[in-house]
Amino acid sequence: MPYKLIILSSLAFLGLHELNGLLFSHLSLNSHISIIYLPGFLRLLNVLVLGPVFGTLATMLGEILILPFLNTINVTDAADIFCSGLGPLIAIYLFKINLNRSVDPTFTKDLVFLGLIYSFSNTLLHHLAWAIIEPSALIWSMQFFEMMLGDMNGVLLGALALKTIVKLPFIRKKIDQLDKL
């Protein structure tokens, strides 16, 4: 069963990445940074729903599915895949250390705090990788904060969308049916 969810989530990641490009291309600063990056939320959601191993695998497979759409495939792309998988794991671990409990995805406060931690850790990982592998990707000093903002905006919009979707009557009914299993 987790394998179907991993594949579905990977395809959803690819679709959301492409949709993000269509909707927010005017907010992209370069090929690595957008002021709104919706898949940032899916990275967190994958780990929260599928667990650390399967959720990370789903995110990394989703990132791999993006590769054919890029003009070039290089070692920086491999580092980006690794950073994208590791960012949510670090965020959840830091959340647990800081609050001495697990994330409760039904609490907006938890999602926002986790989103802040994730946005910082993901941005830091990517920038460290770029500094080592591709220093030319470090264009200007504000890009760190712009990438962090893009991830945070994606997390906030994703959390808002999820909270809205689960309140829809037919979705709520399905969730209640799953709870009875």
ABEGO torsion letter per residue (X at the ends): XAAAAAAAAAAAAAAAAAAAAAAAAAABABAABBABBAAAAAAAAAAAAAEAAAAAAAAAAAAAAAAAABABBBAAAAAAAAAAAAAAAAAAAAAAAAAGBBBBAABAAAAAAAAAAAAAAAAAAAAAAAAAABAAABABAAAAAAAAAAAAAAAAAAAAAAAAAAABAAAAAAAAAAAAX
